[in-house]
């Protein structure tokens, strides 16, 4: 099938249909965080060239700590490139309690994204009690489904955005501290009706402030057995936050154990920033495009995924 034809057919699918099909057939969908508005155009040009389906996403830190501008500004940049066939727009990480342990007006942020026409939203109640996380997520599911949007939630603790230094990574991994409980995940999905679930199985976020934001991330591992248990209990698309820097062999196993969406922020942001420091906008765009192609082609093995999604849908 011709590249543009595949994209044109995908325009008629809902994001939830695409995600569920990707989950059933072990096709990874990357979600690229927009830390700077010009990244939108470069990402879209690259996925067009590679015929790959992806999400563009923006979180509060992209706006408050970098230069994404606002949820509206990112939506306008997305509308300008006009590529619904190969990408959709996701509101990432709206916390109920943020990394500084402050309460957030999550309801207004979610409602704003839905009114703007975002295809999916994420409510992050992972710092709440299980009961509060379930209650709030259930409310967001009601809001979003009424607007024909999908919902992602989080259970467990994906470390990395907290104030202050992290405990040593090997200590976190060995102890399983913050890992998503399979039993709680099963209850959570059943009682909330959430569409996708972000899980903690050894993955960590990259730093977003201070000198550490420019440092290389810890090379994280994933507990595949634990992930497989969560997947068998929940039977819904699972999400891997902190996707930058995970070894390929772990990632490929994770895709066959329920991971459908992977969030990518640190490494594409750093590639863009390095270009800006050394050669301005043109160099930044070139750096970003090169890193995206490397990830899509050699790391995620999803070049041409638009056509793969259609073939699987037809089967």
FENRA-V230838 format. One record per pair of residues at least 12 apart in sequence whose ideal C-beta (glycine too) atoms are under 8 Angstrom apart, sorted by the first residue. I is the first residue (numbers start at 1). GAP is how many residues later the second one is. If there is no record, write none. Layout:
# FENRA-V230838
((I:GAP) (I:GAP))
This chain:
# FENRA-V230838
((1:306) (1:309) (3:45) (3:48) (3:303) (3:304) (6:45) (6:79) (6:300) (6:301) (6:304) (7:41) (7:44) (7:76) (7:78) (7:79) (7:299) (8:77) (9:76) (9:301) (10:43) (10:75) (10:76) (10:296) (10:299) (10:300) (11:73) (11:74) (13:300) (14:134) (15:73) (15:104) (15:105) (15:134) (15:135) (16:134) (16:179) (17:296) (18:35) (18:70) (18:291) (19:131) (19:176) (19:177) (19:218) (19:241) (19:242) (20:217) (21:288) (21:291) (21:292) (22:215) (22:238) (22:287) (23:213) (23:214) (23:235) (23:237) (24:288) (25:283) (25:287) (26:229) (26:230) (27:228) (27:233) (27:275) (27:278) (27:281) (27:282) (27:285) (28:223) (28:227) (28:231) (28:232) (28:233) (28:234) (28:272) (28:273) (28:274) (28:277) (29:24) (29:25) (29:26) (29:231) (29:232) (29:233) (29:273) (29:276) (30:24) (30:25) (30:213) (30:231) (30:232) (30:234) (30:265) (30:266) (30:270) (30:272) (31:23) (31:24) (31:25) (31:26) (31:59) (31:61) (31:230) (31:231) (31:232) (31:233) (32:22) (32:23) (32:24) (32:25) (32:232) (32:233) (32:236) (32:260) (33:24) (33:25) (33:26) (33:29) (33:59) (33:230) (33:231) (33:232) (33:235) (33:236) (34:22) (34:23) (34:24) (34:28) (34:34) (34:40) (34:43) (35:27) (35:31) (35:32) (35:33) (35:230) (35:234) (35:237) (36:30) (36:31) (36:32) (36:233) (36:236) (36:248) (37:30) (37:31) (37:32) (37:36) (37:37) (37:40) (38:243) (38:246) (38:247) (39:229) (39:233) (39:249) (40:16) (40:34) (40:37) (40:38) (40:40) (40:41) (41:36) (41:39) (41:40) (41:244) (42:243) (42:246) (42:247) (42:250) (43:13) (43:44) (43:245) (43:249) (44:12) (44:37) (44:39) (44:42) (44:43) (45:244) (46:242) (46:243) (46:246) (46:247) (46:250) (47:36) (47:39) (47:40) (47:245) (47:249) (48:35) (48:38) (50:243) (50:246) (50:247) (50:253) (50:254) (51:35) (51:252) (51:253) (51:254) (51:255) (51:256) (52:34) (52:244) (52:250) (52:251) (52:252) (52:253) (52:254) (53:33) (53:34) (53:252) (53:253) (53:256) (54:32) (54:33) (55:32) (55:33) (55:34) (55:35) (55:65) (55:206) (56:18) (56:22) (56:31) (56:32) (56:33) (56:34) (57:32) (57:33) (57:34) (57:35) (57:206) (58:13) (58:16) (58:32) (58:33) (58:34) (59:32) (59:33) (59:34) (59:35) (60:33) (60:34) (60:35) (60:38) (60:44) (60:49) (61:32) (61:100) (61:147) (62:30) (62:203) (65:143) (65:144) (65:148) (66:203) (71:20) (71:38) (71:41) (71:42) (71:45) (71:47) (72:40) (72:44) (74:15) (75:14) (75:41) (75:42) (75:43) (85:221) (86:220) (88:31) (88:32) (89:28) (89:29) (89:30) (89:31) (90:28) (90:29) (90:30) (90:31) (90:32) (90:62) (91:18) (91:19) (91:22) (91:27) (91:29) (91:30) (91:31) (92:30) (92:171) (93:29) (93:31) (94:12) (94:15) (94:16) (94:19) (94:27) (94:28) (94:29) (94:30) (95:29) (95:30) (95:32) (96:27) (96:28) (96:29) (96:31) (96:32) (96:36) (96:37) (96:40) (97:28) (97:30) (97:31) (99:62) (99:63) (99:64) (100:63) (101:26) (106:17) (106:30) (106:34) (107:32) (110:13) (110:30) (110:33) (110:34) (111:32) (114:29) (114:30) (114:33) (114:35) (118:31) (119:30) (119:31) (120:24) (120:29) (120:30) (120:31) (120:32) (120:75) (120:76) (121:19) (121:23) (121:28) (121:29) (121:30) (121:31) (122:29) (122:30) (122:31) (122:32) (122:76) (123:13) (123:14) (123:17) (123:28) (123:29) (123:30) (124:29) (124:30) (124:74) (125:12) (125:28) (125:29) (126:28) (126:29) (126:30) (126:31) (126:32) (126:72) (127:30) (130:25) (130:54) (130:57) (130:58) (133:20) (133:22) (133:55) (134:53) (134:54) (134:57) (134:58) (137:14) (137:16) (137:51) (137:55) (137:57) (138:53) (138:54) (138:55) (140:13) (141:51) (141:52) (141:53) (141:54) (145:48) (150:45) (150:46) (151:43) (151:44) (151:45) (152:42) (152:43) (152:44) (152:45) (152:46) (152:87) (152:109) (153:35) (153:39) (153:41) (153:43) (153:44) (153:45) (154:43) (154:44) (154:45) (154:87) (155:25) (155:26) (155:29) (155:30) (155:33) (155:42) (155:43) (155:44) (155:45) (156:22) (156:23) (156:24) (156:25) (156:43) (156:44) (156:45) (157:20) (157:21) (157:43) (158:20) (158:40) (158:42) (158:45) (158:46) (158:47) (158:83) (158:84) (159:13) (159:19) (159:41) (159:45) (159:46) (160:44) (160:45) (160:46) (160:47) (160:82) (161:44) (161:46) (161:47) (166:38) (169:35) (169:49) (169:51) (172:30) (172:32) (173:29) (173:47) (173:48) (173:50) (176:47) (176:50) (178:22) (179:21) (179:22) (179:23) (179:44) (179:47) (180:19) (180:20) (180:21) (180:46) (180:50) (182:44) (182:47) (182:48) (182:51) (183:50) (185:12) (185:14) (185:45) (185:48) (185:49) (186:47) (186:48) (188:46) (189:45) (189:46) (189:47) (194:42) (195:41) (195:42) (196:40) (196:41) (196:42) (196:43) (196:64) (196:65) (197:37) (197:39) (197:40) (197:41) (197:42) (198:40) (198:41) (198:42) (198:43) (199:28) (199:31) (199:39) (199:40) (199:41) (201:21) (201:22) (201:23) (201:25) (201:26) (201:29) (201:53) (202:18) (202:19) (202:20) (202:21) (203:17) (203:19) (203:37) (203:38) (203:39) (203:40) (203:43) (204:13) (204:14) (204:16) (204:38) (205:36) (205:37) (205:60) (205:61) (206:36) (206:38) (206:39) (206:59) (206:60) (206:61) (207:59) (214:56) (214:59) (216:29) (217:25) (217:27) (217:28) (217:49) (217:50) (218:27) (219:26) (219:27) (219:28) (220:22) (220:25) (220:26) (221:25) (221:26) (221:29) (222:18) (222:24) (222:28) (222:29) (222:31) (222:32) (224:26) (224:29) (224:30) (224:33) (227:27) (227:30) (227:31) (227:32) (228:29) (228:30) (230:28) (231:26) (231:27) (234:24) (237:21) (237:23) (237:24) (238:20) (238:21) (238:22) (238:23) (239:20) (239:21) (239:22) (239:23) (239:24) (240:14) (240:19) (240:21) (240:22) (240:23) (241:22) (242:21) (243:19) (243:20) (243:21) (244:20) (244:21) (244:22) (244:23) (244:24) (245:21) (245:22) (248:51) (251:48) (251:49) (252:49) (262:38) (264:31) (267:24) (267:28) (268:20) (268:23) (268:24) (268:27) (271:16) (271:17) (271:19) (271:20) (272:12) (272:13) (272:15) (272:16) (274:13) (275:12) (275:13))
